[in-house]
Amino acid sequence: MKEVKLKLYGLGINNNYQAKVFIYDSYNNLIYEGYTYNGYLIISLNINQRYKLVASSLNEYINAYFYINDNYEYIFFFKRSLLNTNNNITLILTDYYYDNLPISKGELILWKR
């Protein structure tokens, strides 16, 4: 058995808007049923085995097969991300040295020009 991390992109944060996940072994037996947290799921699976992932969130589904080898993290994508239709994104920035101290003004450069 090996502990692996499954990362599902397109989900919310903490336990909000998370995916319900089903994992089946190569004989189509259900071996896990649960929810992600922060888009992650950490589970112990057998090395050199194939598994099927079925995940659902907000009426979207992921049906994918994956094979456990030496990798620790396996990544899957929902077709959408949880953004408002007006394309505004709200970020809450905190100070590096002081926990929970919000940054109220400044300049944020997301990419080089």
Residue, then its C-alpha position, 0 to 999 in steps of 0.5 A: m500500500k502507498e499513500v497518494k494524493l489526488k488533486l481535483y482542480g475546479l473546486g472550492i476551498n475548505n469543505n465548500y463546493q467539494a467533489k464526491v469521490f468514488i474509487y473502484d479497483s480493477y475488478n470494479n469493486l468500490i473501495y472508497e467513497g467520500y469527499t475532497y477537502n480543499g480539492y485534495l484526497i489522500i488515500s492509501l492504494n496498492i502499487n502497480q494497480r489500476y483504479k477508476l475515479v468517479a467524481s461529481s461536483l455541481n452537476e459535472y463529472i470526472n470519469a478517469y482511470f489512473y495507475i499507481n506507480d512511484n508518483y505521489e500526486y495524481i491530478f484531475f480536472f473539472k471542465r469549469s472553475l468556480l468563478n463569477t460570470n463577471n470575471n471578478i476575483t476577490l483575494i484576501l492577502t495576509d502579511y507574511y510575518y504576522d498571521n491573520l493581518p490583512i493587507s489593505k492596499g498595495e500593488l500586486i503584479l501577477w506576471k511580468r510585462 
